[in-house]
Amino acid sequence: MIYFRLFLSFLYIGVFTIGGGYASLPLINQQIVETNGWLTASEFTDLITISQITPGPIAINAATFVGTKVAGFPGALCATLGFILPPFLIVTIFFWLYKKYRKMTLMQGVMGGLRPAVVALIAAAGLDILVTALWGEGVIPALATIDIVSLVLTGCALVALKKFKVDQIIVIFGCGIVYALVEFIGTRI
């Protein structure tokens, strides 16, 4: 039964995700944290971090990790297949339609209308992750409880990525090392 639930949950995510891995994050959160309770919000944030630094698309990595946590290797197969089946079929159909009708004004309008929706999905997922990283799980408490180190590292990471064009891997590992050092020094004081 759990294999079928994993398959159906990630099939749902695969059907309704438009715009790639980051756009699927709100749906993944809804299915694995809110609906099924397979992960906590904090574990979900950790899952996104792990999925981001491992090779491959973030949503497929997330499906594989959740499937493994919930039901081992067979669960990973069910979740991953559930996620990739709808996009495979949808992309095949869309490719055929786009190839045949790409010059039509209506097709250009549909493609232009999808862009803002995808940006909004990615921004919503990013905001959820930011809130969890800075305040932890649950509702945002008073600003006094904000994790200052995470806030500063987030700002520095944004500046490094956008202004100085530092490689993403260096930023990820750099933030991890700095946070670990701050935690280590904090426990010694």
Buried (B, 14 or more C-beta within 10 A) or exposed (E): EBBEBBBBBBBBBBBEBEBBBBBBBBBBBBBBBEEBEBBEBBBBBBBBBEBBBEEEBBBBBBBBBBBBBBBEEEBBBBBBBBBBBBBEEBEEEEEEEBEEEEEEEEBEEEEEEEEEEBEEBBEBBEEBBBBBBBBBEEEEEEEEEBBEBBEBBBEBBEEBBEEEEBEEEEBBEBBEEBBEEBEEEEEEE
